[in-house]
Amino acid sequence: PLVPSLQAAGEGIAAAKVLDESLQKLPDSLTLLSLRAEAAIKDNDEATALRCLRRVVQKDPLRHHENVTLARLLWGTADQAEAVACLQRVVKAFPDDVSSRGMLGQYYLENGNAHSAISLLEEAVKRATPGSVIESKLKTFLAAACLAAGKTEVERHQLEKAAGYFQQTIEVDTGSLEGYAELAHVYVGLRQYRHAAET
């Protein structure tokens, strides 16, 4: 109770001191480490937050909040691979975590692995609240992943597979002009001229 009271009163330094003293007595307490990480985040002390969160997930790899928080702190840094590992654990242990699936799918997409991104983003879209901002963002990523996967299949000369991905792009994003153009191009390559004309 003392720590929240100090934080509520704007005494972040005093709260951190209390937690540090407690951790000296109980250095392996996951609860204290997690609280210390949260206090550090509030004080913009990222180094302490990372140190505490890493200790928590090392001792208990399936703690949801700590994995997600650690991933968010590391996202976009040189340690992004560690963030991905956190998200992979969360997705495996908590399949209904929409945001973690979305972040992991985004990572795969941005790193040229559209095929892996698609399955994650599909599940995330299914679990997202219909009509929500999150669902809209997830669909944008999913459409981009399907488009990228289709282009990869074109490069591999797998035109039927490419057509499937481009069709999925259009289903997810009916306004994707690039999706329609790529699909028409593939139909021409498959000599399916009627479908190309209708696309």
C-alpha positions in Angstrom: 0.0 0.0 0.0 2.9 2.4 0.7 4.3 2.4 -2.8 1.0 3.2 -4.6 0.4 5.9 -2.0 3.8 7.5 -2.6 3.3 7.3 -6.4 -0.2 8.9 -6.1 1.4 11.7 -4.1 4.0 12.3 -6.8 6.8 10.8 -4.7 8.2 8.5 -7.4 11.8 8.7 -6.0 10.6 7.7 -2.5 8.5 4.9 -4.0 11.5 3.6 -5.9 13.6 3.7 -2.8 11.1 1.6 -0.8 11.0 -1.0 -3.6 14.8 -1.1 -3.8 15.1 -1.7 -0.1 12.5 -4.5 -0.3 14.3 -6.1 -3.2 17.5 -6.1 -1.2 15.7 -8.4 1.3 13.8 -10.4 -1.4 15.8 -10.1 -4.6 14.0 -12.9 -6.4 10.4 -11.6 -5.7 8.7 -11.4 -9.1 6.0 -9.1 -7.7 8.6 -6.7 -6.3 10.6 -6.8 -9.6 7.4 -6.1 -11.6 6.5 -3.2 -9.3 10.0 -1.8 -9.6 9.8 -2.0 -13.4 6.4 -0.1 -13.4 7.8 2.6 -11.1 10.9 2.9 -13.3 8.7 3.4 -16.4 6.7 6.1 -14.6 10.1 7.8 -13.8 11.3 7.4 -17.4 14.1 5.1 -16.1 14.1 2.7 -19.0 17.4 1.0 -18.0 16.0 -0.1 -14.6 12.7 -1.1 -16.1 14.4 -3.3 -18.7 16.7 -4.9 -16.1 13.7 -5.8 -13.8 11.5 -7.0 -16.6 14.2 -9.2 -18.0 14.7 -10.8 -14.6 11.0 -11.5 -14.3 10.6 -13.2 -17.7 13.8 -15.1 -17.2 12.4 -16.6 -14.0 8.8 -16.9 -15.4 8.7 -16.8 -19.2 4.9 -16.9 -19.5 4.1 -13.8 -17.5 1.8 -11.9 -19.8 2.1 -8.3 -18.6 5.8 -8.3 -18.2 6.4 -9.9 -21.6 4.2 -7.4 -23.4 5.7 -4.4 -21.5 9.2 -5.6 -22.2 8.3 -6.0 -25.9 6.9 -2.5 -26.1 10.0 -1.0 -24.5 12.3 -2.9 -26.9 10.2 -2.3 -30.0 12.1 -0.4 -32.7 15.4 -0.7 -30.9 18.5 -2.7 -31.6 17.1 -5.4 -29.3 13.9 -5.9 -31.3 14.7 -9.6 -31.7 14.2 -9.9 -28.0 10.9 -8.1 -28.3 9.8 -10.6 -30.9 10.7 -13.5 -28.6 8.5 -11.9 -25.9 5.6 -11.6 -28.3 6.1 -15.2 -29.5 5.8 -16.5 -26.0 2.6 -14.4 -25.4 1.0 -15.5 -28.6 1.6 -19.1 -27.8 0.4 -18.9 -24.2 -2.4 -16.3 -24.7 -4.0 -16.9 -28.1 -6.7 -14.2 -27.6 -4.1 -11.4 -27.2 -5.0 -9.4 -30.3 -2.4 -6.6 -29.9 0.5 -9.0 -29.5 -0.5 -11.0 -32.6 -0.8 -7.7 -34.5 2.6 -6.5 -33.4 4.3 -9.8 -34.3 2.5 -9.9 -37.6 3.7 -6.4 -38.3 7.2 -7.4 -37.5 7.2 -10.3 -39.9 5.7 -8.2 -42.6 8.2 -5.4 -42.2 11.1 -8.0 -42.3 10.0 -9.6 -45.6 8.2 -12.6 -44.1 4.7 -11.9 -45.4 3.6 -15.6 -45.3 4.2 -15.9 -41.6 2.6 -12.5 -41.0 -0.7 -13.6 -42.7 -1.7 -16.4 -40.3 -1.0 -14.2 -37.3 -2.9 -11.2 -38.7 -5.8 -13.4 -39.8 -6.3 -14.7 -36.3 -5.9 -11.2 -34.8 -8.6 -9.8 -37.2 -11.0 -12.6 -36.1 -10.5 -11.8 -32.5 -10.6 -8.0 -32.8 -13.8 -6.1 -32.0 -15.7 -5.6 -35.2 -15.7 -2.0 -36.4 -12.9 -1.0 -34.0 -9.8 1.0 -34.8 -7.7 -2.0 -34.0 -9.6 -4.2 -36.5 -9.1 -1.5 -39.2 -5.3 -1.3 -38.5 -5.0 -5.1 -38.5 -6.9 -5.4 -41.8 -4.5 -2.8 -43.3 -1.5 -4.9 -42.3 -3.2 -8.1 -43.4 -4.0 -6.7 -46.9 -0.4 -5.5 -47.2 0.9 -9.0 -46.2 -1.4 -10.7 -48.7 -0.2 -8.3 -51.4 3.4 -8.9 -50.5 2.9 -12.7 -50.4 1.3 -12.6 -53.9 4.2 -10.7 -55.3 6.6 -13.2 -53.9 4.7 -16.0 -55.5 4.8 -14.2 -58.9 8.6 -14.0 -58.5 8.5 -17.8 -57.9 6.3 -18.2 -61.0 3.6 -19.7 -58.8 0.8 -17.7 -60.5 -2.2 -19.7 -59.1 -0.9 -19.2 -55.5 -0.3 -15.5 -56.3 -3.9 -15.2 -57.6 -5.1 -16.6 -54.3 -3.2 -14.0 -52.3 -4.3 -11.1 -54.5 -7.9 -12.2 -54.2 -7.5 -12.3 -50.4 -6.0 -8.8 -50.6 -9.1 -7.5 -52.3 -11.4 -9.3 -49.9 -9.7 -7.7 -46.9 -9.4 -4.3 -48.6 -11.9 -3.8 -51.4 -10.3 -0.5 -52.2 -6.9 -1.9 -53.0 -6.3 -0.8 -56.6 -2.9 -2.5 -56.5 -4.5 -5.7 -55.5 -6.9 -5.6 -58.5 -4.1 -4.6 -60.9 -1.8 -7.5 -59.7 -4.7 -10.0 -59.9 -5.6 -8.9 -63.4 -1.9 -9.3 -64.4 -1.7 -12.8 -63.0 -4.9 -13.8 -64.8 -3.3 -12.7 -68.1 -0.3 -14.8 -67.2 -2.6 -17.8 -66.6 -4.4 -17.1 -69.9 -7.6 -16.5 -68.0 -8.5 -13.5 -70.1 -12.2 -13.4 -69.1 -11.3 -13.2 -65.4 -8.7 -10.5 -66.2 -11.3 -8.4 -68.1 -13.7 -8.7 -65.2 -11.1 -7.8 -62.5 
